[in-house]
Amino acid sequence: MRVLVLFAHPVETSFQAALHATVVERLGRAGHAVDDCDLYAEGFNPVLSREERLHYHDLGVNRRNVEPYVDRVLAAEALVLVHPVWNFGLPAILKGFFDRVFLPGVSFRMENGKVKPSLHNITKLTAVVTYGGARWRALGVGDPPRKIVKRVLRAQIKPLAPVDYLAHYDMNRSTDATRAAFLAKVGAAMDRF
């Protein structure tokens, strides 16, 4: 399976980087073709420009500035997101990726003023995330990152495709043991991917 891994963390020595390395290594070991997209390392610009917004619905030009990323998304059969949760949301670089790349004609099409999901080449979606706080804190604000994956992205990919959300909560008080256990859980999930 062709798996696009979207990684969003700026620090190469972080626990998130260790999760990313585990995801890429274990997917490869399981025989998948991995397209490893490290948004920070690639210098992805998350800012939707005025020009891009003006041409957002113009299918002839809306991909112009992000065509290589659109091609990678459209070539993928599965998507794995690896990122921290900051301020109860996605890192800006990942949010900007969705704003700039998941365009009309890519992840959806407009029919009679209605959005029709069209990213049906993606047949599996997994998110590997970390939260600074406890699960109850995330639930208290509605856990927006989980909803983005389990509802918004799920609605854009192939209908009934499996969606997994692997989360390590309370990183602010994590231990070597809790981090090792989560790394093992993620590795096992990628082995089964």
N, C-alpha and C positions, 0 to 999 in steps of 0.2 A: 504494500500500500504506500502511496506517496503522501507523506505527512509533512505539513508545514508547521514548524514550531516557531511561535512568536514569543520572543523573550524580551522582557522590559525591566531591566534593572541596570543602573549605571556603575555598580561596584563589582569588580571581578572576583573579589574575595568574600562576597556576601553569602549567606546561607541560600539565598535565591539563586545565586550562580551555581552553587553545588547542586541544587534541585535541577537547574537547567542542564548541567553536565550529565546528571543521572538520566534525565529524560532522553537526551540525544543519544547517549551511549547505549541505553537499554533498548530503545526503539531500533537502532541500527543493528544491535546484536540479535533482535527478534526478526530481522530480515526486511525491515521497512526501508524505503528510500526516504531519507530525512533531508528536508530543505530547512536548514537552521537559520532563521532570520533574527539576529540579535539587533534590535532596533537602535540601541545606543551605539554599538560598534559600527553599524552601517551608517550612522549619522542621519537617521531618518528625521525629516523635518515634520513635526506634528501640526504645524500651523496651517490651517485652511486659509488661503489667501483670498483677498477680495475678488481677484480674477477667477479663482476656482469656484467661489460661491456663485458668482454671476453666471458661470457656465455649468453649474452643477447638474442641471437637467438636460443639457445639450450633449447627447450621446456621442456626437462627432468629435467633441473636444474635451469632455470632462475627465478623460483618463490621461490626457497629455502629460501632466507633470508626475504621474505615479504609475505609468504603464508597466515598468518592470515588476512592481509590487502587485498590480492587478494580475499580470501573467502568472505570478507565483501562486496567488490565491486561486485562480481558475485552474491551475494545473494540479492542485492538491486534491486528495481524496479524503483527507482527515486534517483536523486542526487541533493543535495542542497549544494552549496559552500558559505561559510561565511568568508570573508576576506577583509583586507584593500588592497589598491593599493599603493605599495611603489616603488618609482623611475619608475613609469609608467609600473610596472610589478607585478607579483604575489609575495607574500612572498616566500623566498627561501624554507621554509619547505613545502609549497604546491607545488611549482615547482618540488621539489625533490620527493614528493609523486607521481606525474605524471611520472617522470623519472623512478622511481623504481618499481611502481605498475602497470602502464598502459603498460604492456609488450606485446611482441608477444605472441599470445595464450590467451591473456586476453582481451585487447581492440582492437586488430587487429590480422590478420593472414597474412602471406605472401603467395601469389600464383603466381608462375612464375615471381618472382621479383617485384610484385605489392602488395601494401598494400590494404587489404580488411578489413574494419571495422567489428568488431564482438561483440561489447558491446551492443547487442540488448536487453538485459534484462533491460536496463535503458530506461524507456518510458517517462521520464520527467526530465528536467534539469532546475534548477534555480540558479542564482548567486545573492548574497546579498553583495554588496561591498561599500566601502567608498573611496573617493579620497581626498587628501589634497587640491588640486587645483581645479580651475573652469573647467567646461566641455570643454571650448574652448582650454584650455591647453592640455587636454587629446587628443582632436581631432587633435591638431597641431602635435602631434607625432604619430598619427594613432591609438591611444587607444588600445594598444596591449592586455590588459586583456579582454576587450570586444570581441575582435576578437578571442581570445583563446576559450572563451565560445561559442560565436555565430557561429564560423566557425569550429575550430579544434575539440572541444568536441562534438559539434552537429554532425559532420561527423562520430564520433565513436559510437554514441548511435543509438537506433532504428530509422530508417528512418522516417522522418516527425514528430518525437516526438516534443512536445512543449518545447520551450526554452525561459525562462524569464531572464532578466538582470535588477535587481533593484539596482540603484546606487544613492548614496548621494554624490554629488560633493561639493567642496569648504569647506571641514571640517575645514580648517584653519580659516575660518570666520563664521563657523556655530553658531547658537544660540540655546537656549533651545527649542524655537519654531520650528526651522527647524529640529532639531533632533527628537523632539516628533512627528512631522508630518511624518517623514520617518519611525520611529518605527511603527506608526499606519498603514502606507502603507504596510510595511513588514508583520505585523500581519494579516492584511486583506488578503494579498496574500497567506499566509500560511493557513488561514481559508478556502480559496477556493481551496487549493492545491488538 
